[in-house]
Amino acid sequence: MNERESWSAKRNRLMDRWQARLALLARTPGGFVAMPEPISIGRAQRGHDLARGQFLFAGTLVEAPGTAPWDLPSPGPRFDAELHAFLWLDDLAAATGAAPAQRMRDWTHDWVRRYGGGTGPGWRPELAGRRLIRFLHHADTLGRAATPVQRDRLALALGRHVRFLSRRGAAAPAGLPRIEAMTALLLASLALTGLDRHVAQAQKWLARDCSGHLDGAGGIVSRNPEELLAIFAHLAWAAAALEAAGRRPGQAHGQALARIAPLLRALRHGDGGLARFHGGGAGLEGRLDRALASAAPYLRRNEVQVPSQPMGFARLSHGRTTLILDAASPPQGASSANAHASTLAFELTSGRRPLIVSCGSGAPFGEKWRRAGRATASHSTLAIEGYSSSRLGPGGLASGERAELLLDVPRDVRLERRMSDRSSGLIAGHDGYIATHGLTHVRQLHLGIDGRSLDGEDVLATVERADEARFDRALDDSGYDGIPFRLRFHLHPDVEAEMDADGTAAILTLKSGEVWRLRHRGQAAMTIEGSVYLQVGRLAPRATKQVVLSSAAREYATRVSWSLAKDDATPDVVRDLHRDDGLALTDLT
């Protein structure tokens, strides 16, 4: 067994294997009560990559054109887990052409033939739940052109999944994995004939997780917006399936949908994407809108106020500009396995064009990228050179497996709002550098009421006498050259950046044609440097740029003021005719 697992996890694996074998006793469902719709959304580019034999799972890329994934040599258990979870079925379904559709059918029926009898690494409740949902959502495509033997095997495999999840679903890791497992059990029990006896059980477990995993405002401990969206989407699917079957979701289920929806709206930029923090990405295009539409009846029945600080984030929005700031301590303990040291980092979007971003999660590209993406330097905020505002510990347990958890996180994170007739402002601070340097980071952000300008100031300062003594020691260790720090503004890959003629400002041009200028005041040097944009669905990180303000703290208070403003020649409303596929909309008329 994997040495990275705890004894509890090993015991769970043994129970999973036992129940997977007992699933052979399951009866074959008589058919579908109603054919499920393919409502899960995938990434078309990744689907084409898979069809060409480029398999990227758990940070490992295996290129094997013409080879079925089940014939690949295993690079490791995490690769196997992602492969057997079948989330990639959505990607193949999103890709156009005959080849991706054929791969969907061939690879699925091949899996059923090899592992449908309860063998292989895929018989864990969290993986079986994800796989069963994809089998259901794409059942029409999978059944098309299938032989009678293949159809019978697939039907039997569906029944075995239901039996397995009815016995092991509650053992899935708490949070999204368990909600996925319970949603799968519920959807299958409603969709397949003769299995509705499991509906009440699935509803009970789903209600328990809604009450236990979400806080009173609908947030989750991981503070990962995309994970919250995934939970919301699954709960919306489950609610819609119950309504279609003439049943009603339980009270806890409906209230969970009503609490989550306003959070997701608040964590959404003007381009429709979610803020990319704590391991989450922007989310698949259309997923949130589709889930909101599906959950609309429960949102009307249970009106909920939007928290002033949704899931620890703060939002400013004026004109075409949205800004989202990470204004709380990162998750701690087991919940921090994917958390980032991003306190006081922000993202900014103009219209449908991201401008200032976080690098994102490096998990899809391997452990080195994963660690790099979690560092403060990978976020648009201030970082003392060589340090992050939170530090990674030597290791801990998350969901029964060894993981690098965050330690020494900022304990005191404060936020104030300032409003005037000219701007909306945020003043926030954290103590993440007190233990190492005696310094508190304070950030002020003021977004103009027209959305055309953002004024910022970052301060490193001592607060208590003890902080001054610690700062003096750190300054002495530096040889009195000062404590170096860098203020970073990571740019989206579609943003062009160059210094102006006199080197005092960075000129940032969006694909929409908008031009922004980043200027600064104080003792700092401005440079444009390389950066990366870590995006799920890509085979490799995307190259991009960052604007960096470099300085050093030599006094008990050091400040750098800066401004980001639209160029005077840029109108308030821009006709954004550029498509992300490289065509102009005018080319299509």
N, C-alpha and C positions, 0 to 999 in steps of 0.2 A: 504493500500500500504506500501511497505518497507520504513521505516523511514530513511534508509541510502540513499535514492534517493533524488535528487533535484526536484524542481517543474517542471523543464523542462523535466526531465526523466519521471516523472509521467504523464505529458501531452503526451509524446511520447508513453507511455504504453497504454493510452486510444485510441490514434490514431491507434496503432497496433491492438488492439482488434476490433476496428470498421472495419478496412480494412480486418482483418482475417475473420470476419463474411461476409463481402461483397464478399470475395473470393469464397463463395458458388455459386456465379453466373458464375464462370468460366466454360468454355466448356471442355469436356473431350478430350484430344489429341487423334488423330486417331491412333497413334502408334509411333514407332521410325523411323526416317529417316535412321539412322544406329545405331546399338546397341553400346553404349559407352563401352570403355575398362575400366577395373578396375585398373586405374593408380595411385590412392592414396594408400599410404603405411601405414601399421599398425605394431603393436608390437605383435608378436605371443604369448609371455608369458602372456601378459595382456589379450589376447583373451581367452586363456585357463583359466585364473583366473575368467573372466566373466562367462564363460560357467559353472564353478563350483559354481557360485553364490556369488562371491566376488566382490562387487561393490565399487570401490574407485573413488569418484568424489569430487572435491573441498576440498580435505583434509579429507573427512569423509569416513571411511570404514564401509560398511554394509554387513554383511555376511548372506545370505538368500538362501541357496541351494534349487533349485526347484521352486523358486519364480520369476515371471516375474518382470522386473524392474518397471513396471507401477503399480504394487501392493505393492510396498515398501512404508512405511510411509516416508513422506518428511522430511529430516534433515534440510532443509533450501533452500532458493531460488538459491544459487550458485550451490548446488548439483543438483537441478532440471534443471538449465540452461545447465550444462555439459551433463546431461543425455539426454535432449531433443535435443541437438546439433548433436547427432549421430556420433561423431568422433570415438566412440568405434566400429562402424560397420567395420572400417578398421582393427581393432585389431582382431575381430572375423574372418574376411576374411583371415587374415594372419595365423591364427591357423589351424593346420591340424586336420583331423578327422571329423566324422559325427556330433558330438555334437555342435561344434561352428557354423557350417553351418546351422544346424537346429535352433539354437538360433537366428541367423541372420534373418531367414525367420519368425519365430514365433513372435519375439519381434517387428519386423518392421510391419508386418501385424496387430498385436495387436494395435500398436500405431496408424496406419491409421484408424482402426475401432473406436478407442476411441477419437482421437484428430484430425483426418484428416478433420473434418468439421470446423476447425478454433477455436477450444477450447483448453484449457490447457495453461501451461506456455511457450510452445515452439514457440508461434507465435510472435517472435521478429525478425526483419530483419536479424540480425547477426546470430541468431540460425537457422532461416529458410534457409539461404544461405548455411550454413555448412551441414544441413540435406539434402537439395536438391542435393548437389554435391554427397553425399554418396548414396542417392537413385539412382542417375544416374549411378555412377561408378559400383554399385553392382546390377544393374537392372536385369542382366542375372541370377544371383544367386537367387535374390528375386522372380523372376518369375518362377523359376524351382519348380515343384511340387505344385505350387499355384493353388487354385480352381479358376474357372471363376469369382466368386464373389470377391475374393481377388485381382485378376488381374484388374478387373474393378475399384475397390476402389483405388488401387495404381495409376492407370492411372489418375483417377479423382483428387487424391491428388497432383500429379505432376502438373496438370493444375492449381490447386488452389495455389500452391507455386509460380508458374510463375506470376499469376495475383497479388498475394500479394507483391512479390518483385518488380514488375513493378510500384507499387504505394508506397511502403515503403522502398525499397532498399536504396535509397539515405539518409534515416534517420538513417541508421546504424552508429555506432561510426566511426569517421574518422580513416583511416589507414587500417590495415589488416581486421577488421570486415566488412568494407564497400567494400573493394576489393573482399572479399569472396562472399558477397551478389551479387555484380555485375558480378563476374565470374559465379556464379550459374545461374543467369538470362540468361547470354549469352550462356552457355553450354546447358541449357534446351531449349532455343529458337532455337538453331541450331539442337538439337537432336530430338525434338518432332515435329511431323507433324502439320502444321497449326499455329505455334507460331512464325514464323520467323519475324513477324512484330515488335517484341521486340528487335531484334538484334541491330538496329541502336541506340536505346535508351541505351542499355547496353554498347555498344562501347563508346558512348559519355561520360557516367558517369565514365567508366573505365579510359578513357583518362584524364578526369579531375582529378581523384585521382592520376594517375601516375605523373601528373604535380604538384599537390598540396602537396602530402605527401612525395615525395622523394626530397632530396636536389640535387644540381647540379652534385654531384659526385655519386648519386644513393643511398646515405645513408638515414637512418631514425632517427628521433629525439630520440627514445627510446634507440638507440645503442645496440639493442638486435640482435645478429647475427641470431639466429634461427627464430625470427620474420621476418627478412629480407629474409631468405630462404623461409618461407611460402608465402610471397608476391611474390617472384620470381616464385615459383612453380605454383601459381594460374595464374599469367600472362602468363607463358609458356603454361599451359593447355588451356587458352583462345586463345592464338595465334595459337596453333596447331589445335584447333577446327575450327577456322576461315579458316585456310589454307585448311583443309580437306573439307570444304564446298565451296571452290572456292572463298573465300573472303580474303582480306588482313587486318591485324591489322593496326590501325592508326599509324601515325608518333610518337606520344607521347608514345604509347604502345611499339613499337619496340625499341625506344631509351631508355625507362626504362629498358627493358631486357638487353640492351647492357651496361648500366651503372652499373647495379646491379651485373652482372656476375663476373667482375674482383674483386669486393669487396668480394664476397663470396669465391672466390679462395684464396684471401689473408688472409681471416679469418679462413681458414681451416688448420688443423694440418696434419702432415704426415700420420696419421691413417685414414684420410678421414672425421673425425669429426670436427665440428665447435668449436671455442673457447666458453667456457661456461661462459658468462658474462651477467649481467643485466637481469636476469630472463630467459635466454635462455639455452637450453641444446645443446648437440652435434649434434642433428638432427638425424632423422631416417636413418639408413644405406641404401644407394642407392638413397635417395630422391634428393640430389643435383646433382648427376651424371645423373639421369634420366631427371631432369629439364634442365640441361645444354645441353643434347643431343636434347631435344625437341626444345630448343630456338636457336640452332646452326645457322640457316639461318639468324637470326637477329643480332647475334654476328658478323658474317662475314660482314654484310652490314654496321654495325656501330661500327668500331673499337674505343675503348676507352682506354686511359692510366690509369694504376692503380695509385690511389693517394698514395703519400708517407706515409700518415697516414690514412689508410682506416677506415672511421667511428670512428676516434679517437683512433685506435689501432696501434701498431707498431709490426712488424714481423722481426724475425731473423731466417735464415734457412741455415744450412751447413751440408753436409753429410746426415746422417739419422735423424738429430735433428731439430725440429722446436720449436720456442718460440714465444708466442704472449703476448704482454704487453698492459694493459689498460692504455693509455697515454693521457687521456683527462678528463675533468670534467664530472661527471655523468649528466644524464638528469635532468632537473628542471621542476617545475610546474606540470601540469597534466601528462606530459610525464614520470615523475619519479615514477609513481605508482608501477612499478615493478623493479625500478632501484636499484643497489647495491652500497655500499660504497667501491668500488673495485679499486680506483685510485692507479696506480703503481703495481697492482697485475699482476702476470704472470702465464702462463701455459706452460708446456714443454712436448713434445712427442718425443720418440725415435723409429723410424720406425713406426710400427703400434701399439706401446704400450704407452699409456699415463703414464707419470711419476709424474710430478708436476701438480696439478689440483686446481680448485676452488671447494668448497663444492657443489655449484649449487643452484638452486632455491628450496626452501622448500615449495612452494605453493601447490604442490600435496599432502602434508602431514599435512596441517592445518596451522592456523595463527601463532602459536608459532614457528613452523619450518620455516615458511615464513619469520618472523622477524629475526630469527637467521641466516638464509641464506643470508640476506642482509647486515649483519654486516661485518666490515673490518676483524674481527677475523676469518671469514669463507673463507678468501681468502689468497693466498700465497703472503703475503707482510708484511710490518711492521705495527704494531698498538700499540699506547700507551694504556697501560692497562686500561680497563674500558671505552675506547673511540673508536669511529669510525671516519674515515676521513671525512665522511658526517653524518649528524644526521637526524633521522626521526622526522618529525613534528607532531603536534597533530592531523592532519587530513585535508583533502581537497577534492576536487571533481575531478574525472577522469571518463570520459564517463558518466557523470551524477550521478555517485555513489560515496559514501564516500570512501576515500582511504588514506592510510598513505603515504605522499609524502616526498621526501628528502628536507631538509632545511640545511643551513650552509654548502653548498658543497664547495670544493676547487675552488677558483676563478682563481688562477694563476697556471696553469699546463704547464710546459715547457718540450720540448723534443729536444735533439740534437743527431745526429748520428755521430759515430766515426768509421772510417775504417782504417785498417792497413793491412800489408801483412800477419799478424798472426791471426786477428780476426775482427769481425764486432761488433760494440758496440752501446749501447743506454745509454744516460745520461738523466734522467728525474727527475723532482721535482714537489712538490705540497705544497700549503700553508694551508692544511686542519687542521693543529694543531696550527696555529698561534693564533687564537682567544682564545683558551683554555690554551695553554702552551707557546706561543711565538716561536714555533719550526717549521721549514720547513723540510720536508722529501725529501732527494735526494737519488736516486737509480742509480747505474751504473751496467750494464750487458754487458759482453763481451763474445761472443760465438766464440770459436776457429774455424779456417777455415776448420778443419776436422770434426767439429761437436762433438768432443769427450770431450770437456771441456767447462764449463761456469764459469767465474769468476764474482763475484758480490760484491758490497759494498753498504751498507745502512748507511746513515748519518742523524742524527737529529741535526740541528744547528739553531742558531739565525742568522738573516740577518741584521736587523735594531736595533738601540738603543732601540726603543720602544719594540722590541721583547725581548731584554735582560731584560728589566724591568718586562715584563710579565713572563718570565721564572723564574726570581728571586722570584717573588711572588708564583709561582707554586712550586718552590723548597722549599720555606719556609713552604708552606702548607703541604709538604710531610715530614716535620721534618728533612730536609736535608738528608733523606735516598736516595734521588734521585727519578726521575720520571720513574717508571717501564715501560718497553716496551717489546714486544715479536715479534720476526721475525719468521713467520710460513711458512712451506713448507708442504702443504697438499698433501697426496699421494693417487694415485688411489688404489682402493681396491685390485687389482691384484698384487700390489707391496709388497714384503716382506721386512720388515725393522728391523734392529737390530744394536746395538752399537758394535763397534769393541772392541777388548780385553782391550785396554787401555782407552776406553771411550772418544777418541778424534775425532771420525768420526762415521757417520751413514752409514751402508752398506745397499744399496737398490738393491734388486734383482727383475728383471722383469721376467714374465713368458717365455719370449723368451730365457732366460738364461743370458741376459746382467746383469752386475753388475756395479753399480755406487756408488761412495763414496762422501758423503757430509762432508766437513770439514769447520772450521772457525778459524779466528784469531781475537783477541781483547778480551775485558772483557765481556764475555757472557758464559752462561751455556747451554750445549746442552742436550736435552732430547727427547725421543720418547714418544708421548702421543696418546690417542685415538682421533679419528675424525669421521666424517660421510661423505658419498657420497650420495647426494640427486639426484635421478634419476627417471625421469618420466617412468611410466610403472611398477615400483616396488610397492609392497604393503606397504613397510616400508623402511626407510633409511638404507643404507648399512653401516656396520661398516668398518672403515679403520683406518689409522694412520696418524700422522703428526710429522715432525721433528720441534722442537721449539728451537730457540735461545733466551734466556731470559737475559736481562740486565737492566740497569737503567742509565738515563741521569743525570749527576751531573755537567757537564761543558756546556759552550756555544756551543760546538761541540762534539758529541759522534758518533763514527763510529764502525761498525761491518763488517769485511770482511769475505767472505766465498767463497768456490769453490765447484762445482759439476762436477765430472769427471768420465768417464768410467774407470773401473779397467784395469790395464795394460794387464791382461790376457784375456780381452774381445776383440775379433777381430772386425775389422771395420764393417764387414758384418756377420750377424748371421742368420742361417737358422731357422726361427721362425716357428716351426712345431706344436706349441701348439694351439689348437682351443679353442675358448671361450666357447664351450659346454662341455669342459673337456676331449675330445678325442685328441689324437695326430694324425696328418695327416698320419703318418706311420701306424696307426692302420687300415686305410681304404684301404690299398693296399694289 
